Amino acid sequence: MKSLTGTVYRSPSGYTHIKGATVQDVLNFERDELGNDDQLPNVPDHILAQPASHCTWVALDRETAGEYNTPNEVIAFEVNRAVIIASDGCGGLLIHQPNIHV
């Protein structure tokens, strides 16, 4: 299991998950609807069962985050030992940390 501490960047998309969705549901949507099979190995089952509101896609730099949505709306925030759930291979990381949505 990999974790991340420090400043991360996000370009909010306005997308919200359906009520009751879990982290596993997010990964299933990515795989089934978007064709992205990005889950990292060794993500504990208890993380996958957490509410989807406890995960979000981020990037490690402002420029990469801006490529995912609106560059002038990129926000920076701090994470502390956030679990890395998936990587899209283009600089995006799906991370889990309770109450992460900013």
N, C-alpha and C positions, 0 to 999 in steps of 0.2 A: 504494500500500500504506500503510495507516494503522497506527500503533503506539501503544502505551499504556505510560506509566511512572507509577508511584505506587501508592497503596493501592487495592486492589479487595476486593470482598466476595463471599462464596459461601455458599450454604446447601447443604451436602452432601446429595446425594440417595441415595447408596449404590449408584447405578448404575455398573456397570463395562462396558467394551467387550469384545467378544470378542477373543480372542488374535489378533494380527496385523492388527487393524483400523487404518485410517489416518484422518487428518483428513478426507480425501475421503469415506470411509465414514460418518463422523459427519454430514457435510453431506448425503449421500445418504439416510441414515436420517431426518434432519430433514425432508427434502423428500418422500420416498416414503412414509414411515410416519406422519408428523405433519402433512404439508401445509405445512411452513414452508420457503419458498424465500428464505433470509436471507443467502446468501453475498454478500459485498461484492465489487465488481470489483477487478481487479488483485492478487488473492492469487496469489503465485508458485506454480507447479507444484511446486517443491521443498518448499514448506510443506504443500501438500495431500497429498504423499506421505509425510509424517512420521507416526510412530505416533500413534494416537488418545490415548495416554497423555500426549502433549505438548500437549493442548488441554483447555480446560474453559470452562464458562459462568460468567461473573461479572457483577457489577453495580458501579456506581460509588458506591453508597451502601448502607448497612446495611438500610434500610427496603425498598428495591427487592429486594435479595437475599432478604429474608425472605418476600417474596410468592411466591417460587418453591418454597419447601419449608417448613421449620420455622423460624419467626422467631427462636426462642431458641437456635438452633444455628448462627447466622451466624458465619463466621470471616472475619477480615481478614488479608490478606497483601500483600506488596509484589511488583510486577512491574517489570521493566526492559526497555523496548523490546519488549514483547510484541506480536506481530502480531495485529491485529484481523481475524478471518476472517469473522465474520457478526454481524449485529445483528438482534434480534427485534422491534425497534420499540417494545418495552415497557420498555426499560432493561437488557435482557440482552445481553451481548457474548460471543461465542465467541472466545477468544484462544488463541494458540499461544506457548508458551515451553517449551523443554526442561525436563523434570522439574518440571512445574508442579503436579502433584497434591500437595496438602498434607493 
